[in-house]
Amino acid sequence: MNRSLFSRGGLGAALSDRATLFAFVLFVLLGGSNAVAIRFSNLELPPFWGAAIRFTAAALIFWIIVLGRRIALPKGRALFGTLLYGVIAVGASYAFAYWALVRVQAGLASVFLAFVPLVTLFLAFAHGLETLSWRRLIGALVAVAGILTIVGGGLGTALPLPTVLALLAAVVCMSEGGVVFKLLPRGDPAATNAVALTTGALMLAGLSLLAGEKWSLPTAANTWAAFTYLVVIGSVMVFYLYLFVLARWPASTTAYGFVLLPVVSVAISAWLTGEVVTASFAMGTVVVLLGVWVSALRLTTRDRFWARTNGRLCHLLASTQARCTMPTG
């Protein structure tokens, strides 16, 4: 199966479009603070209810944008896929993530996000969107070793097995959500987010009812500040940027952003909450990032050769609208 040139090299794709690259960097910087804000929000709001009202408020903003700009909503197969994306990427993933963040520090939870590119590679392969190689498989095993190192030491605290399973489930849902989105007909990110966030909010509200959570609004100023950040920055802006990039890059390439989130999250978390970074956490983080780099980010000599050669050919043949491809394997 032929793939476009930039579906193989994440760095090549990044350099091909400055606007998308800028959106990617902004997504990482803003998204890295989400785990910390959720941690503060969970101090006063039950996890499922906190996530439900967050996405309800964010969905309302997206609906205002959609109606104000008269953006077409997805229909037919696109609507079904968008609803499925909302269930998996919003409802399920954030149900697991919010539940885990009540029980684990934000910095450690964010390191699990470094697993998203690797899981995305496997899921994209399973869906026939991308191919695997020994280099990527070895990188995955290295990252698993890093995760085990982190779990053994944590951030100065023990990490129960249910919390580990919840974080891994969140990772799988985030990864599958990105792959599902790539299978959809391309639409406007605002319309997609309006439908998906509404779906996810309804699902989370139902889970909140089943869990018997108390429905209330925040009372502390810090909680309101964290909640406002999560709605405006952490949901509306981050989700829009994520889908903007995902619509233009392959799923595994976009997922590389999750590799960088722990760096931002740990720095902010340590600054705001005084979390202690242990030696095992630091060593495990390095191993995880090394594994992801080997698996997903590193360009081989042949990749660089084809990126240079096909890049020139694509420029020369742009007027013919020819499809530029590179060998697979």
N, C-alpha and C positions, 0 to 999 in steps of 0.2 A: 504494500500500500504506500503510495507516495505521500509525503508530507511536505509542507512548505519549509523553506530554508530555516526560518526562525522558530519553527516548532521543535527543532532539535537543540539549538543553543540558546539557553536562557539569556546569556549576556548579549548574544547577537540580537535577540528580540528587543532587549532593553535599549540598545543603542540605536535601534531603527526608528524610534519615535520618541522625541523629547517630551512631548505632552504626556504620553502614557508613562514614561519614566518618571516625570515629575509627580504624576498622580500616584504612582507606585511608592515613591519615597514618602509622600505626604500620608498615604495610607499606613505605612509602617510607623511613622512618628506619632500619628494620632491614635492608631490602634494599640500601640504599646502601652498606653495609659489606661486602657479599658479594664484590664484585670485589677489594677489598683482601685479604680473607681467602683467596680463591682464589689470589691472587698469592703469598701466604706459603706456602700449602699446596703450590703447584707447585714451590717451591724444593727440596722433598725428594721429593715423590710425582710419578710420571709423570701427565700430564694425564688420560687416559682412566681409568686405574686410580684416581686420586684422586677423580674424579667418581663412579666405580662404587661405591667403598666408602662415600663420603658418602651417596649415595642408598640404598644397602643399609641403612645404619644408620638413616637417617630413615624408610625404609619399615617397618623392624622396629618403630619407635616407633609409627607409625600403625597397624600391625597389632595391636599391644598395645591401643591405644585402641579399635579396631574390635571386637576380641574381648571386651575388658572391658566395653564398653558395649552389646555385642550389636547393633551397627549393621548394617543390611541392606546387602549388597554389590550393585553394579549387575549387571543381568542382561539378556540379549538384546541389543537395539540399544544400550542404555546401556553394556553391558559392552564391546561392539565399539568404541564411540566413546571410552570411557575408555582402552582399550588404544591406540587411535590417538592420543589426546591424550598418552599416555605416550611413545609413539615420537617424536612431533613436538616437543612442548613440553619434554620432559625429555631423552630420549635424543639426538636430533639437535641440538637447540639448545645443550645443554651440552657436547656433543662439540666443536662448533665453538668455543664460548666458551672452554672450558678450553684447547683447542689454541692459540687466539689469545693467551690471557693468559700463556702461556709466553714470548711474543715481543713483547708490548706492555705498557706501563704501565697500571695499573688505571684511573687517571683518564681516559685517552684512550679505553679500551675502553668505559667507562660512558657516554661522550658518544654513542656509537653507539646506545645504548638510547633516546635521544631520538627515534630514527627509528621506534620501535615503534608509537606512536600513528598515525603517518602510514601506515605499511604496513598496520596493522590496519584503517584506514578503507577502503583499497583492497580488501583481502581481504573485509571485511564487505560491501562493495558487490558484489563478485564473487559472494558467497554469497547475495545478496538480503536481507541483514539491515539494511543502512543505505544511505543515498543520499549522493551526492557533490554538491559545488557548486563554482563558480568560486573562491570564497573559500578553500575547502579545498585545491583544486588549486594555487592561487598560494602558499598557505602551505607546501605540500609542496616546491615549487620553491625557495622561500627556504631551507628546511631543508637541501635538497641542496647549495645554495651554501655553507651553513655547514659541512657535512661536508667539502666540498672544501677549504675554508679550513683546517680542522683538519688534514686529511691532509697539506696542504702544509707545515705547520709542526710539527704533533704536539706532544708535550710535551718539546721539546728533543731529539727523536730522529727518525730516519727511520722510515717505516712502509711495509714491503714490501707489494706488491700481494696476495700470498697471504693475508696477515694481514687486509687490508681485506676481501677476499672472504669469509674465514671469519667475520668479525664481522658482515658483512651477511647471510650465511647464517643466523647465529644469530638475528639480528633477524627475518628472515622466518619462521623456525620458531617463535619466541616469539609472533609476531603470529598466525600460522595456528593455533597451539595454543589461543589465547584464543578465536578464532572457532569452532573445532571444539567447544570446551567449551560455547559458547552454543547449539550445535545439539543438545546432549544433553538428555535428560530430567533435571530437577533432582534431585540426590542430595546425600548428606551429604559435606562436604568431606574428612572423615577417610577415608571409604571410597574416594572418588575418588582421593585422594592415595596411599592404600595400594596400590591397583592400578597407578596411573600410575607411581609411583616404582619399584615392583618391575619394571615393564616397562622403564623407562628404565635402571635399574641393570643388568639383564641385557644390554641392548643395548650399554651402555658397557663392560661386562666383556668382551663378545665383541670389540669394537673394540680393547680393550687386548691381548687375545690375538693378534689379527691384526697389531697393531703391534709385537708382541714386547716389550712393556713388562715390567719386573721388578715382580713382585707382592711388596710388603713393607709394613710398617706404619711410621708415623713414629717417629723416634728423638729428634729435637730437641723441647725444651719448647715453643718458638714454633710449630712445626708442629702439635703436639698441640692447642695453644690455638686455632689457626686452624681446625683440623679439627673440634674440638668446637663452636666457634661455628657453623661451616657446617652441622653436623648439627642441632643443637638450635634455634638461632636462624634461621640462613640457609635452612634447609630446612623443618623441622617448622612453626615459627611463620610464616615468610614465605609458604610455600606454602599453609598453611591460610588465612591472611589474604587472600592473593590470590584464592583460589577463593571465599571468603566474600563478598568484594566483587564478583567477577565474576558470581556467581550473582544479584546484586541490581542491578547496573548493566550498561549495554550494553558490549560489548567495547571500543569506541573510548574510552568514558568511563573504564573501568578502566585502559586503556593509558596514560592521562595520567600515571599514577604514574611511568612510566619517564622522563618528561620531568624529573622532580625528582630521580631517582636520581643523575645526574651531579653535582649540587650537593653532595649528601651524600658521594658517593664521592671527589670531588676534594679536598674539605676534609679527610677522614680520611686519604686517600692522601698528600697533601702533608705532613700532620702526622706520619705514621708512617714514611714512606719518603723524605721529603725531595725529592719530585719537583718539578722546576722548571716552573712554568706560564709558557709563552711568550706573547708578545703575540698571535700568530696563533691559539693555542689559546683565549685569552680572547675574542678577537673572533669566532672561529668558533662558540664556545659560545653567545655572545649571539645570533648570527644563527640558529643552530639553534633555540634556545628561542623566538625571535621568530616563526620560521616555524611552529612547532608551536602557539604561542599563536594566531596568526592562523588557522591551519587547523582547530584542534580545540577550543581553550579559549574563544575570544572569543565572547561572546553578542551578537548583533545587536540593534538596537532592537526588531525584530519578535519576536525570541526572548524578550526581557524582557517585552514586552507580553503575549504568550501565556502566559508562565510565571506572571505575576501574575493574569491573567484566568482561565485554566484552573485555576490553583491554588485560587482562591476557589470556582469551580464544582465542582471535585472535592470540596472540603470540604463544600459544601452538599448534593451528591448522593451522598455516601459511603454513606448507608444504602440507596441503590438499587443499589449495586454497578455503576454505569455506568462505561463505559470513557472516560477523558478523553484526548482526542487534540488534536493541533495540525496545522496545514497543513504539507505538505512542499514542498520545492522549493529 
